């Protein structure tokens, strides 16, 4: 059986990985040079817990234009 400290450690690591994943998925929507992706990715991973928020709040690069075919598919459903 897991001890409470082990459970807390597992939850902490899970939250850290989840926030890093959110930051990485956010960076995929931005137009950056490869070095920019690497630098912002390192910020998200090396500054625990506040790094992903810094990446999202700073909004690096330009946003990719929306795909018009996705909007078209949504209009057919509704």
N, CA, C and O atoms as a DFTB+ gen file, in Angstrom:
312 C
 N C O
     1  1       0.840      -1.187       0.000
     2  2       0.000       0.000       0.000
     3  2       0.884       1.250       0.000
     4  3       1.918       1.309       0.665
     5  1       0.443       2.233      -0.762
     6  2       1.216       3.477      -0.860
     7  2       1.044       4.319       0.397
     8  3      -0.046       4.412       0.962
     9  1       2.129       4.920       0.814
    10  2       2.086       5.846       1.939
    11  2       1.582       7.198       1.456
    12  3       1.705       7.516       0.273
    13  1       1.017       7.996       2.356
    14  2       0.513       9.311       1.936
    15  2       1.573      10.178       1.254
    16  3       1.244      10.927       0.334
    17  1       2.825      10.093       1.679
    18  2       3.861      10.904       1.039
    19  2       4.105      10.449      -0.401
    20  3       4.397      11.269      -1.272
    21  1       3.985       9.149      -0.649
    22  2       4.162       8.645      -2.019
    23  2       3.006       9.069      -2.912
    24  3       3.207       9.389      -4.084
    25  1       1.808       9.072      -2.367
    26  2       0.635       9.501      -3.136
    27  2       0.768      10.979      -3.503
    28  3       0.499      11.366      -4.640
    29  1       1.180      11.797      -2.549
    30  2       1.351      13.225      -2.814
    31  2       2.433      13.445      -3.857
    32  3       2.287      14.303      -4.727
    33  1       3.513      12.687      -3.783
    34  2       4.590      12.804      -4.766
    35  2       4.096      12.433      -6.163
    36  3       4.430      13.106      -7.137
    37  1       3.309      11.373      -6.265
    38  2       2.755      10.959      -7.558
    39  2       1.821      12.030      -8.114
    40  3       1.875      12.337      -9.305
    41  1       0.964      12.603      -7.264
    42  2       0.063      13.673      -7.706
    43  2       0.844      14.910      -8.141
    44  3       0.482      15.559      -9.122
    45  1       1.899      15.234      -7.427
    46  2       2.729      16.385      -7.764
    47  2       3.382      16.212      -9.135
    48  3       3.369      17.132      -9.953
    49  1       3.943      15.047      -9.379
    50  2       4.581      14.774     -10.672
    51  2       3.547      14.770     -11.794
    52  3       3.812      15.274     -12.885
    53  1       2.365      14.200     -11.529
    54  2       1.300      14.180     -12.533
    55  2       0.862      15.598     -12.890
    56  3       0.672      15.910     -14.066
    57  1       0.703      16.450     -11.892
    58  2       0.321      17.847     -12.159
    59  2       1.403      18.567     -12.953
    60  3       1.097      19.320     -13.878
    61  1       2.663      18.342     -12.600
    62  2       3.767      18.984     -13.308
    63  2       3.775      18.561     -14.775
    64  3       3.902      19.404     -15.663
    65  1       3.641      17.263     -15.032
    66  2       3.637      16.781     -16.414
    67  2       2.417      17.288     -17.181
    68  3       2.514      17.594     -18.369
    69  1       1.276      17.376     -16.508
    70  2       0.069      17.893     -17.155
    71  2       0.214      19.356     -17.553
    72  3      -0.189      19.743     -18.650
    73  1       0.779      20.163     -16.680
    74  2       0.976      21.582     -17.004
    75  2       2.013      21.757     -18.104
    76  3       1.868      22.632     -18.957
    77  1       3.055      20.936     -18.095
    78  2       4.052      21.006     -19.170
    79  2       3.423      20.620     -20.501
    80  3       3.736      21.218     -21.531
    81  1       2.542      19.627     -20.491
    82  2       1.845      19.219     -21.715
    83  2       0.952      20.340     -22.238
    84  3       0.904      20.580     -23.444
    85  1       0.251      21.021     -21.350
    86  2      -0.597      22.144     -21.765
    87  2       0.256      23.240     -22.409
    88  3      -0.134      23.799     -23.434
    89  1       1.410      23.553     -21.824
    90  2       2.293      24.577     -22.393
    91  2       2.811      24.157     -23.761
    92  3       2.882      24.978     -24.676
    93  1       3.175      22.882     -23.910
    94  2       3.677      22.402     -25.198
    95  2       2.580      22.429     -26.253
    96  3       2.831      22.811     -27.396
    97  1       1.371      22.030     -25.883
    98  2       0.261      22.086     -26.835
    99  2      -0.055      23.524     -27.225
   100  3      -0.425      23.789     -28.369
   101  1       0.089      24.451     -26.285
   102  2      -0.121      25.859     -26.600
   103  2       0.943      26.369     -27.574
   104  3       0.634      27.109     -28.507
   105  1       2.196      25.969     -27.350
   106  2       3.277      26.422     -28.235
   107  2       3.099      25.896     -29.655
   108  3       3.571      26.526     -30.601
   109  1       2.435      24.768     -29.825
   110  2       2.206      24.229     -31.169
   111  2       1.316      25.158     -31.996
   112  3       1.349      25.114     -33.226
   113  1       0.524      25.997     -31.331
   114  2      -0.374      26.907     -32.043
   115  2       0.307      28.222     -32.420
   116  3      -0.302      29.058     -33.089
   117  1       1.536      28.415     -32.011
   118  2       2.236      29.673     -32.243
   119  2       3.274      29.523     -33.344
   120  3       3.844      28.446     -33.521
   121  1       3.518      30.582     -34.074
   122  2       4.532      30.588     -35.130
   123  2       5.833      31.130     -34.538
   124  3       5.958      32.325     -34.274
   125  1       6.797      30.234     -34.336
   126  2       8.088      30.581     -33.746
   127  2       9.202      29.903     -34.530
   128  3       8.972      28.876     -35.167
   129  1      10.408      30.464     -34.490
   130  2      11.548      29.739     -35.067
   131  2      11.880      28.535     -34.170
   132  3      11.474      28.504     -33.009
   133  1      12.609      27.554     -34.696
   134  2      12.925      26.368     -33.883
   135  2      13.613      26.692     -32.554
   136  3      13.344      26.049     -31.539
   137  1      14.501      27.692     -32.565
   138  2      15.151      28.073     -31.320
   139  2      14.138      28.650     -30.325
   140  3      14.271      28.458     -29.117
   141  1      13.140      29.348     -30.833
   142  2      12.092      29.880     -29.970
   143  2      11.293      28.777     -29.298
   144  3      10.982      28.866     -28.110
   145  1      10.957      27.727     -30.060
   146  2      10.255      26.584     -29.474
   147  2      11.108      25.940     -28.381
   148  3      10.608      25.583     -27.314
   149  1      12.405      25.798     -28.668
   150  2      13.296      25.157     -27.696
   151  2      13.401      26.001     -26.424
   152  3      13.328      25.466     -25.318
   153  1      13.572      27.308     -26.575
   154  2      13.725      28.185     -25.402
   155  2      12.455      28.227     -24.562
   156  3      12.520      28.078     -23.342
   157  1      11.314      28.425     -25.188
   158  2      10.063      28.492     -24.437
   159  2       9.709      27.136     -23.841
   160  3       9.127      27.068     -22.758
   161  1      10.054      26.059     -24.537
   162  2       9.834      24.730     -23.973
   163  2      10.683      24.503     -22.731
   164  3      10.224      23.913     -21.753
   165  1      11.929      24.977     -22.776
   166  2      12.786      24.859     -21.600
   167  2      12.270      25.704     -20.437
   168  3      12.359      25.287     -19.282
   169  1      11.738      26.871     -20.730
   170  2      11.148      27.691     -19.658
   171  2      10.004      26.927     -19.004
   172  3       9.883      26.907     -17.780
   173  1       9.164      26.296     -19.826
   174  2       8.018      25.561     -19.284
   175  2       8.463      24.371     -18.440
   176  3       7.803      24.033     -17.457
   177  1       9.566      23.737     -18.806
   178  2      10.004      22.543     -18.080
   179  2      10.934      22.842     -16.903
   180  3      10.886      22.146     -15.888
   181  1      11.770      23.857     -17.027
   182  2      12.779      24.092     -16.001
   183  2      12.312      24.982     -14.858
   184  3      12.910      24.958     -13.782
   185  1      11.279      25.752     -15.062
   186  2      10.735      26.558     -13.969
   187  2       9.458      25.844     -13.511
   188  3       8.387      26.057     -14.081
   189  1       9.573      25.012     -12.499
   190  2       8.428      24.190     -12.106
   191  2       7.206      25.032     -11.721
   192  3       7.313      26.042     -11.026
   193  1       6.081      24.591     -12.183
   194  2       4.756      25.106     -11.867
   195  2       4.446      26.504     -12.371
   196  3       3.294      26.749     -12.731
   197  1       5.367      27.420     -12.422
   198  2       5.061      28.748     -12.943
   199  2       5.475      28.856     -14.408
   200  3       4.981      29.732     -15.119
   201  1       6.366      27.990     -14.872
   202  2       6.854      28.026     -16.250
   203  2       5.752      27.919     -17.293
   204  3       5.709      28.741     -18.208
   205  1       4.847      26.922     -17.192
   206  2       3.771      26.837     -18.183
   207  2       2.889      28.086     -18.224
   208  3       2.451      28.504     -19.296
   209  1       2.631      28.677     -17.062
   210  2       1.827      29.893     -17.031
   211  2       2.564      31.049     -17.691
   212  3       1.948      31.855     -18.388
   213  1       3.886      31.143     -17.481
   214  2       4.676      32.191     -18.134
   215  2       4.648      32.041     -19.650
   216  3       4.554      33.032     -20.375
   217  1       4.731      30.805     -20.128
   218  2       4.709      30.564     -21.572
   219  2       3.381      31.008     -22.163
   220  3       3.357      31.685     -23.191
   221  1       2.278      30.637     -21.528
   222  2       0.961      30.965     -22.067
   223  2       0.671      32.460     -21.949
   224  3       0.131      33.056     -22.881
   225  1       1.018      33.068     -20.828
   226  2       0.725      34.492     -20.634
   227  2       1.582      35.403     -21.501
   228  3       1.142      36.496     -21.858
   229  1       2.797      34.980     -21.849
   230  2       3.655      35.834     -22.663
   231  2       3.279      35.796     -24.144
   232  3       3.688      36.683     -24.894
   233  1       2.525      34.811     -24.579
   234  2       2.050      34.662     -25.964
   235  2       3.173      34.867     -26.972
   236  3       3.125      35.815     -27.757
   237  1       4.197      33.989     -26.969
   238  2       5.321      34.173     -27.893
   239  2       4.925      33.923     -29.337
   240  3       4.068      33.084     -29.614
   241  1       5.543      34.643     -30.253
   242  2       5.287      34.449     -31.689
   243  2       3.890      34.889     -32.094
   244  3       3.146      35.473     -31.306
   245  1       3.555      34.593     -33.347
   246  2       2.232      34.921     -33.866
   247  2       1.388      33.655     -33.890
   248  3       1.905      32.549     -34.041
   249  1       0.102      33.834     -33.739
   250  2      -0.814      32.704     -33.784
   251  2      -0.989      32.282     -35.234
   252  3      -1.070      33.126     -36.126
   253  1      -1.047      30.962     -35.470
   254  2      -1.321      30.476     -36.810
   255  2      -2.733      30.888     -37.204
   256  3      -3.614      30.930     -36.345
   257  1      -2.977      31.195     -38.483
   258  2      -4.341      31.548     -38.901
   259  2      -5.263      30.355     -38.721
   260  3      -4.854      29.203     -38.870
   261  1      -6.509      30.649     -38.398
   262  2      -7.493      29.578     -38.221
   263  2      -7.727      28.862     -39.536
   264  3      -7.671      29.464     -40.609
   265  1      -7.988      27.584     -39.439
   266  2      -8.245      26.760     -40.610
   267  2      -9.717      26.909     -40.993
   268  3     -10.582      26.527     -40.206
   269  1     -10.036      27.451     -42.175
   270  2     -11.437      27.664     -42.542
   271  2     -12.216      26.363     -42.684
   272  3     -13.437      26.370     -42.523
   273  1     -11.557      25.252     -42.980
   274  2     -12.296      23.990     -43.126
   275  2     -12.831      23.520     -41.787
   276  3     -13.873      22.865     -41.744
   277  1     -12.157      23.832     -40.703
   278  2     -12.662      23.449     -39.396
   279  2     -13.936      24.220     -39.061
   280  3     -14.879      23.657     -38.503
   281  1     -13.962      25.497     -39.398
   282  2     -15.172      26.285     -39.145
   283  2     -16.326      25.750     -39.986
   284  3     -17.471      25.715     -39.535
   285  1     -16.017      25.337     -41.206
   286  2     -17.041      24.832     -42.102
   287  2     -17.650      23.544     -41.542
   288  3     -18.864      23.354     -41.608
   289  1     -16.815      22.664     -40.993
   290  2     -17.304      21.417     -40.429
   291  2     -18.211      21.692     -39.233
   292  3     -19.230      21.025     -39.061
   293  1     -17.845      22.671     -38.409
   294  2     -18.667      22.991     -37.245
   295  2     -20.006      23.557     -37.663
   296  3     -21.007      23.296     -36.996
   297  1     -20.064      24.315     -38.731
   298  2     -21.330      24.902     -39.144
   299  2     -22.277      23.830     -39.674
   300  3     -23.495      23.986     -39.586
   301  1     -21.734      22.741     -40.224
   302  2     -22.608      21.654     -40.686
   303  2     -23.259      20.923     -39.514
   304  3     -24.390      20.449     -39.624
   305  1     -22.546      20.835     -38.397
   306  2     -23.084      20.115     -37.247
   307  2     -24.194      20.899     -36.587
   308  3     -25.197      20.324     -36.166
   309  1     -24.027      22.209     -36.492
   310  2     -25.010      23.019     -35.765
   311  2     -26.110      23.522     -36.631
   312  3     -27.006      24.216     -36.150
